[in-house]
Amino acid sequence: MSSADNGRIVRPGLSNGGGTVKGFIQKVHSAPSSLNDSLEGEIQAFLIDEDQLHTYDDLTKVNPVTPSTVLKCLQARYSVKVFYTHAGCTLVALNPFQPIPDLYSLDVMKEYHGAPRPQEFKPHIFIVAEEAYRNVQGQLEPVNQSLVVSGESGAGKTWTSRCLMKYYATVAASSSVVKSQDTVERIEKRVLDSNPIMEAFGNACTLRNNNSSRFGKYIQLQLDRCQLLVGASVQTYLLEKTRVACQLANERNFHIFYQMMKGSTEEQRKEWKMPRRQRFVWLPNAEKTVEEDCFHETVEAMVHLGVNAERQRQIFRILAGILQLGNVNFSSSADESQPCHLDEQSKDFSQRAAELLCVSAEELQMCLRVRTLKAGKQSVLKPCSQAECSVRRDCLAKAVYAQLFDWLVTFINNSICAAKSTWCNFIGVLDVYGFECFQINNLEQLCINYANEKLQQHFVAHYLRAQQEEYVSEGLEWSFVKYQDNQRCLDLLEGSPVGVFSLLNEESRLNRVSDANTLRVRLEKELCVHANISWDKFSKVPHFTVAHYASKVNYQIQGMVEKNKDPVPPELTELLQKSDNPLLHQIFADKETKNQTTKGLSKVTVVSKFKNSLESLMKILHTTTPHYTRCIKPNPDCKPLTFKKEEVIMQLEACGIVETIHISAAGFPIRIPFKSFMQRYGLIAKYSIFQSGSVDAEADGGDILRQEVEKLLGVVLQNKAFDPSHNRDSEKPNVWVHCGRTKVFLTQLMLDSLEDQRKKILSRCAFSIQYCWLRYQRRRRRVRQHSATLIQAVVRSWLVRRRVQRRSRAAALIQSTWRKWRALLKSLAEAELDDAKDFVEEDLPVLDSVIRQRGSVQLSSIQEPVSVRGWPMGLALASAPSITMSLTATGFQKMVSVMASLNLPCRRGEYKVKPNQYSQELASIRAQPKGPVKLHYQRSPLLYADTQPDMKSDVTGFNAILLEKTL
């Protein structure tokens, strides 16, 4: 390192001797020659032990920090296939350009997600993702997070963004215990399936990258209060739609066209009118195959997102129609008053395009070759020149593709976006096009590089400048580290009232034919005082050169104004609104037809639209906590495991990695206000076993809070669990923590120590609470059991007493009633048997034939007295020569009961008892001594006066017998 570089910033570049890299930044003061020699000696001493360079997982540990030492460490780690390295607050990611097995597997995700301290693991993109996820969960308070992935084209930004989305979709869904697994998988699947569709329609193969994003996107992963993934939304920025109709040499169109060509079936090709041997002008390098040419994956993702088969058919027919338009060529007409000619082959292609777009072929050809001019209320048709016809054809294709892309983004958002009431925080993943510098650069590259300038300025303003200014304002002993500020470049581009964009918009809004030389003259006249813009006066091609933060880029002015206007002829819009394709009709239905006579100041240019969308993105980033990932492209040819020092060092210096390492090594990345610090960590001093000094009661509120914080920090540093070998030095600021005027500045090591001590105290408190609660529960359970026992004993004794008393009363009542009933029956029987008048013999009456048919039973001779028994009474009848019974019963069981109660001497089968009435429940038997016996049978008020003559039968119904005197 030469002494001439001391005290100033050198533009990115390499020295001619020894590979020593210029541009490393030192302090403001100039170093003496002896100090410079000492620094060179330290660098050489550090680089001697090359076997240990790959072990530096954080570049802040490198001593000294210079571009040479940082480059050597990255090269050593890249050679052993370690591609991630911490650089203070940022993560440096080197693209291996080949698949690395098990580097992004599910097990690795779970390992980083479940680690108590992911920072102790090897550097990985999952560490950045987990840190942002835990910040949403809230160490202090939940704050929305943004992951800014930056780098050149081909550095691996798209792959990194894909890994981040997959990580969040996995860890945010795996912890779900409330929602069903099917719902979680559906949301996760939809969020991940948005990637293949967006990449198929928005990415293309360029000179520097096989899967280059030709649009910017900011993906918000929406989380609910439990930090579970419930949805997502996608915001896009500046699709490079000019690629549809214009591709540079050795570049390709968007992936979706090649997927259709290589993955479609014969039936689909027939429907799309795309024979296999047909070649399309807008599909160059079709023979080249890349990993992204997977048509089946895109279609499957569409299905998962809810794009049905009919809608897919409409989409692919539109894309096929765009390809057919590219083969339509125009030839000038000899008569200028006549439209350009179409050869037979071009007519065939235009016919196919019209059929695929579902519009009239005649109207399509007319709109492409003739324009309508309005003069007042009259319309005049004017034939277009050959160049104008080609421009209108390209304009039609670009308009259709851009509207289709916007419809897809809207459809994806409707499919994966959650309702506002269901989510409260988000993690944003920003993936924008990388810095570009080609041989021919136009408006697209200017907007892309402008976006990268804005992101670089966000990093500079948020970290390199804001942090150092905050250190000084808070009273830290700090020497400013110089850095490359790109604010001048932004002032050049977006300056007001005079800037590149403002002059370009003014030229675009003038209702006249654009002239590249005129715009160049205006730029040179208005912006000649800016140091970041220059011109090559000897060049015949109108251009201007802008010195960006990464490198100088030469922009071609020719065609820039027309691209900024982005005109869509109203005839083409009206034609597409009449399309029979439902999707094409829908996406152009709400598009207002612009009149060429509209005042120029009301037109919205491409630059204005892109600038406004970028400003809204910057507002979102400023309201979130950013996490930076710098993707580095190790070689320009995308060769696997090839490390080119020149390529890497230019990227390191352009994005300010060395300055970041300087500030991170000497600074404090974590800053917490006193009040928030005490709210979270105040319990450490309250429950700590160490004692600290008292607080001055005469100090004001701010000083009291500061003293409380210092007291807490003293307790933390006294804890042997933190660092037993460390001795505090009250005269110098601590290397782990510094107490400013309003904030506490911490290193990650100190924050981890605070979190550990807080966790231990909370664990002890939780244990005490659990112990007291369990003891209370056991005591309460014991008291409840004793009370329940007493209540059960009282209730049981009351129930027993009640049951005994009830049974005693019932028994007494039954006994009393039985005695009265028995006495009454006894008196009736005695009166009936002892009456002398009843012993007069009477002739036996002859039984009526009707009675005999109804079931009377006549017993001709009974030698012994007949006992008539009916429980609960008994009756003994004297011996009688014959007994005739007339029975009326409702069932067989009742008759058997009567026979059993009479206790007649019978054998099985000798007597048959048949009822003579089925509808009445009466049986009359009246008895007279020495005469026929008849019994009167009716219901009894006694509920339990049933008999059961046989154990195997269930005979009921014989309740009582009343004897009535008959003459």
FENHUMO-V281111 format. One line per field, one symbol per residue. ss: DSSP state (a for helix, b for strand, c for the rest). phi: phi as a letter, one per 20 degrees, with the letter a starting at -180 (. if undefined). burial: + if it has 24 or more other ideal C-beta (glycine too) atoms within 12 Angstrom, else -. A space follows every 10 residues. Layout:
BEGIN
ss=???
phi=???
burial=???
END
This chain:
BEGIN
ss=ccaaaccccc cccbcccccc bccccccccc ccaaaaaaaa aaaaaaaaca aaaaaccbaa acccccaaaa aaaaaaaaac cccbbbbccb bbbbcccccc cccccaaaaa aaaacccaaa ccccaaaaaa aaaaaaaccc ccccbbbbbb bbccccaaaa aaaaaaaaaa aaaacccccc aaaaaaaaaa aaaaaaaaaa aabbcccccc cbbccbbbbb bbbcccccbb bbbbbbbccc aaaacccccc cccbaaaaaa aaaccaaaaa aacccccccc cccccccccc ccccaaaaaa aaaaacccaa aaaaaaaaaa aaaaaacccc bccccccccc bccaaaaaaa aaaaaaaccc aaaaaaaaab bbbbbccbbb bbbccaaaaa aaaaaaaaaa aaaaaaaaaa aaaaaaccca aaccbbbbbb bcccbccccc bcaaaaaaaa aaaaaaaaaa aaaaaaaaaa aaaccccccc ccccccaaaa aaaaccccca aaaaaaaaac cccccaaaaa aaaaaacccc ccbbcccccc ccbbbbbccc cbbbbbccca aaaaacccca aaaaaaaccc caaaaaaaac ccccccccca aacccaaaaa aaaaaaaaaa aaccbbbbbb bbcccccccc ccccaaaaaa aaaaccaaaa aaaaaacccb bbbaaaaaaa aaaaaaaccc cccccccccc aaaaaaaaaa aaaaaaaacc cccccccccc ccccccbbbc ccbbbbcaaa aaaaaaaaaa aaaaaaaaaa aaaaaaaaaa aaaaaaaaaa aaaaaaaaaa aaaaaaaaaa aaaaaaaaaa aaaaaaaaaa aaaccaaaac ccccccccaa aaaaccbbbc ccccccbbbb ccbbbbcccc ccbbbccccc caaaaaaaaa aacccccccc cccccccccc ccbcbbbccc ccbbbbbccc cccccccccc cccccccccc cbccccc
phi=.fffefmbed fgrdfedmmf eeofddfffe efffffffff ffffffefef fdffeeecff efbeecgfff fffffffffe mdddbfcmed decefflafd fmecffffff fffeffcfff efgbffffff fffffffnfd bfcfdcdedc qffneoffff fffffffffe ffefefceef ffffffffff fffffgffff ecdbedfdaf cefebdbcde eecefeldfd rbbcddclff fffgdbcffm dcffgfffff fedeefffff felcgfefdd fecflfffdc feecffffff ffffeoefff ffffffffff ffffffeedd cfefefedff ecffffffff ffffffemcf ffffffffdc dddddmeddc ecfeffffff ffffffffff ffffffffff ffffedfefg fecccbdedd cdfefcbdfc dcffffffff ffffffffff ffdfefffff gffenffcdf efbeeeffff fffdgcedaf ffffffffef ebffcfffff fffffedfef eecbcefeee efbbddeefe aecedeegnf ffffflfcgf fffffffefe fgfffffdfe effeefefff fefdefffff ffffffffff ffeceecdcd edefbfelef ldddffffff ffffemffff fgfffedcfd ccfgfffffe dfffffdfee dcfeeffeff ffffffffff ffffffffff ffbfeedfcf edfffdbbee eccddcefff ffffffffff ffffffffff ffffffffff ffffffffff ffffffffff gfffffffff ffffffffff ffffffffff ffeeffffef fcfffeffff fffeofcdef bcedfeeddc fdccbddffc fbcddddcbd afffffffff fflffbdfne ccdcfdbded dccdcddbgl bfdcddcbfd fffdeddbfc fecddcoedb cdedfce
burial=+---++--++ -+-+-----+ ++++++---- -----+--++ --+--++--- --+--+++++ -+-+++++++ ++++++++-+ -+++++++++ +++++++--+ --++---++- +++----++- -+++++++++ +++++++-++ -+++++++++ ++++++++++ ++++++++++ +++--+---- ---+-+++++ ++++++++++ ++++++++++ ++++++++++ ++++--++++ ++++++++++ ++++++++-- ++++++++++ ++++---+-- -+++-----+ ++++++---+ -++++-+++- ++-++-+--- ++++++++++ ++++++++++ --------++ -+---++-++ +++++++++- +-++++++++ ++-------- --++---+++ ++++++++++ +++++++++- +++-++++-- --+-++++++ ++++++++-+ ++++++++++ ++++++++++ +++++-++-+ +--+-+-+-+ ++++-+-+++ ++++---+++ +++++++++- ---+-+--++ -+++-++--+ -++-+----- -+++++++++ ++++++++++ ++++++++++ +++++++-+- +-++++++-- +--+------ --+-++++++ +-++--++-+ +--+++++++ ++++++-+-- --+++-++++ ++++++++++ ++++++++++ ++++--++-+ +++++--+-- -+-------- ----++++++ +++++++++- -+-------- --++-+++++ --++++++++ +++++-++-- +--------- ---------- ---------- ---------- ---------- ---------- ----+---+- -++------- ---------- +---+++++- -+---+-+++ +++-+-++-+ -++++++++- +-++++++++ ++++------ +-++++---- -+++++++++ ++++++++-+ ----+++-+- ----++++++ +++----
END
